Protein backbone atom coordinates (compact mmCIF):
# COMPACT_ATOMS: atom_id res chain seq x y z
CA UNK A 1 0.00 0.00 0.00
CA UNK A 2 1.27 3.47 -0.81
CA UNK A 3 1.67 5.94 2.02
CA UNK A 4 -1.22 8.00 0.63
CA UNK A 5 -3.41 4.87 0.65
CA UNK A 6 -2.37 4.18 4.24
CA UNK A 7 -3.16 7.75 5.22
CA UNK A 8 -6.52 7.57 3.46
CA UNK A 9 -7.34 4.30 5.23
CA UNK A 10 -6.34 5.80 8.59
CA UNK A 11 -8.52 8.86 7.96
CA UNK A 12 -11.47 6.71 6.84
CA UNK A 13 -11.07 4.46 9.89
CA UNK A 14 -11.10 7.51 12.18
CA UNK A 15 -14.29 8.79 10.58
CA UNK A 16 -16.01 5.42 10.90
CA UNK A 17 -14.96 5.15 14.56
CA UNK A 18 -16.20 8.67 15.28
CA UNK A 19 -19.59 7.97 13.68
CA UNK A 20 -19.97 4.67 15.55
CA UNK A 21 -19.02 6.35 18.82
CA UNK A 22 -21.60 9.08 18.19
CA UNK A 23 -24.35 6.52 17.61
CA UNK A 24 -23.48 4.61 20.79
CA UNK A 25 -23.32 7.78 22.88
CA UNK A 26 -26.72 8.92 21.58
CA UNK A 27 -28.11 5.48 22.45
CA UNK A 28 -26.57 5.77 25.93
CA UNK A 29 -28.13 9.23 26.36
CA UNK A 30 -31.52 7.82 25.31
CA UNK A 31 -31.18 5.10 27.96
CA UNK A 32 -30.24 7.71 30.59
CA UNK A 33 -33.27 9.81 29.67
CA UNK A 34 -35.50 6.71 29.84
CA UNK A 35 -34.07 6.02 33.30
CA UNK A 36 -34.76 9.58 34.40
CA UNK A 37 -38.34 9.35 33.14
CA UNK A 38 -38.73 6.07 35.04
CA UNK A 39 -37.42 7.71 38.23
CA UNK A 40 -39.79 10.64 37.71
CA UNK A 41 -42.77 8.35 37.12
CA UNK A 42 -42.00 6.30 40.25
CA UNK A 43 -41.38 9.27 42.54
CA UNK A 44 -43.60 12.12 41.35
CA UNK A 45 -46.06 10.86 38.73
CA UNK A 46 -48.15 13.72 37.44
CA UNK A 47 -45.79 16.23 39.07
CA UNK A 48 -43.43 18.65 37.37
CA UNK A 49 -41.74 16.84 34.49
CA UNK A 50 -38.12 17.67 35.34
CA UNK A 51 -36.52 15.04 33.01
CA UNK A 52 -37.19 17.42 30.13
CA UNK A 53 -34.24 19.58 31.20
CA UNK A 54 -31.50 16.92 31.00
CA UNK A 55 -33.14 15.59 27.82
CA UNK A 56 -33.11 19.09 26.34
CA UNK A 57 -29.42 19.59 27.19
CA UNK A 58 -28.39 16.20 25.84
CA UNK A 59 -30.47 16.81 22.72
CA UNK A 60 -28.69 20.10 22.02
CA UNK A 61 -25.28 18.45 22.51
CA UNK A 62 -26.22 15.50 20.28
CA UNK A 63 -27.54 17.82 17.58
CA UNK A 64 -24.42 19.98 17.36
CA UNK A 65 -22.09 16.97 17.60
CA UNK A 66 -24.02 15.17 14.85
CA UNK A 67 -24.10 18.22 12.59
CA UNK A 68 -20.37 18.62 12.98
CA UNK A 69 -19.65 14.93 12.49
CA UNK A 70 -21.80 14.53 9.39
CA UNK A 71 -20.46 17.66 7.70
CA UNK A 72 -23.27 20.11 8.25
CA UNK A 73 -23.76 23.07 10.47
CA UNK A 74 -21.55 25.78 11.92
CA UNK A 75 -18.97 23.44 13.47
CA UNK A 76 -17.95 21.57 10.35
CA UNK A 77 -14.18 21.50 9.91
CA UNK A 78 -13.06 22.66 6.49
CA UNK A 79 -10.08 21.13 4.72
CA UNK A 80 -8.47 24.58 4.49
CA UNK A 81 -8.58 24.83 8.30
CA UNK A 82 -6.92 21.43 8.64
CA UNK A 83 -4.19 22.37 6.15
CA UNK A 84 -3.56 25.68 7.94
CA UNK A 85 -3.22 23.87 11.28
CA UNK A 86 -0.89 21.30 9.70
CA UNK A 87 1.33 24.11 8.43
CA UNK A 88 1.38 25.69 11.89
CA UNK A 89 2.41 22.38 13.45
CA UNK A 90 5.11 21.82 10.83
CA UNK A 91 6.54 25.29 11.49
CA UNK A 92 6.63 24.59 15.25
CA UNK A 93 8.47 21.31 14.70
CA UNK A 94 11.08 23.09 12.62
CA UNK A 95 12.05 25.53 15.37
C-alpha positions as CSV (number, residue, x, y, z in Angstrom):
1,X,0.0,0.0,0.0
2,X,1.3,3.5,-0.8
3,X,1.7,5.9,2.0
4,X,-1.2,8.0,0.6
5,X,-3.4,4.9,0.6
6,X,-2.4,4.2,4.2
7,X,-3.2,7.8,5.2
8,X,-6.5,7.6,3.5
9,X,-7.3,4.3,5.2
10,X,-6.3,5.8,8.6
11,X,-8.5,8.9,8.0
12,X,-11.5,6.7,6.8
13,X,-11.1,4.5,9.9
14,X,-11.1,7.5,12.2
15,X,-14.3,8.8,10.6
16,X,-16.0,5.4,10.9
17,X,-15.0,5.1,14.6
18,X,-16.2,8.7,15.3
19,X,-19.6,8.0,13.7
20,X,-20.0,4.7,15.5
21,X,-19.0,6.4,18.8
22,X,-21.6,9.1,18.2
23,X,-24.4,6.5,17.6
24,X,-23.5,4.6,20.8
25,X,-23.3,7.8,22.9
26,X,-26.7,8.9,21.6
27,X,-28.1,5.5,22.5
28,X,-26.6,5.8,25.9
29,X,-28.1,9.2,26.4
30,X,-31.5,7.8,25.3
31,X,-31.2,5.1,28.0
32,X,-30.2,7.7,30.6
33,X,-33.3,9.8,29.7
34,X,-35.5,6.7,29.8
35,X,-34.1,6.0,33.3
36,X,-34.8,9.6,34.4
37,X,-38.3,9.3,33.1
38,X,-38.7,6.1,35.0
39,X,-37.4,7.7,38.2
40,X,-39.8,10.6,37.7
41,X,-42.8,8.4,37.1
42,X,-42.0,6.3,40.3
43,X,-41.4,9.3,42.5
44,X,-43.6,12.1,41.4
45,X,-46.1,10.9,38.7
46,X,-48.1,13.7,37.4
47,X,-45.8,16.2,39.1
48,X,-43.4,18.7,37.4
49,X,-41.7,16.8,34.5
50,X,-38.1,17.7,35.3
51,X,-36.5,15.0,33.0
52,X,-37.2,17.4,30.1
53,X,-34.2,19.6,31.2
54,X,-31.5,16.9,31.0
55,X,-33.1,15.6,27.8
56,X,-33.1,19.1,26.3
57,X,-29.4,19.6,27.2
58,X,-28.4,16.2,25.8
59,X,-30.5,16.8,22.7
60,X,-28.7,20.1,22.0
61,X,-25.3,18.5,22.5
62,X,-26.2,15.5,20.3
63,X,-27.5,17.8,17.6
64,X,-24.4,20.0,17.4
65,X,-22.1,17.0,17.6
66,X,-24.0,15.2,14.9
67,X,-24.1,18.2,12.6
68,X,-20.4,18.6,13.0
69,X,-19.7,14.9,12.5
70,X,-21.8,14.5,9.4
71,X,-20.5,17.7,7.7
72,X,-23.3,20.1,8.2
73,X,-23.8,23.1,10.5
74,X,-21.6,25.8,11.9
75,X,-19.0,23.4,13.5
76,X,-17.9,21.6,10.3
77,X,-14.2,21.5,9.9
78,X,-13.1,22.7,6.5
79,X,-10.1,21.1,4.7
80,X,-8.5,24.6,4.5
81,X,-8.6,24.8,8.3
82,X,-6.9,21.4,8.6
83,X,-4.2,22.4,6.2
84,X,-3.6,25.7,7.9
85,X,-3.2,23.9,11.3
86,X,-0.9,21.3,9.7
87,X,1.3,24.1,8.4
88,X,1.4,25.7,11.9
89,X,2.4,22.4,13.5
90,X,5.1,21.8,10.8
91,X,6.5,25.3,11.5
92,X,6.6,24.6,15.2
93,X,8.5,21.3,14.7
94,X,11.1,23.1,12.6
95,X,12.0,25.5,15.4
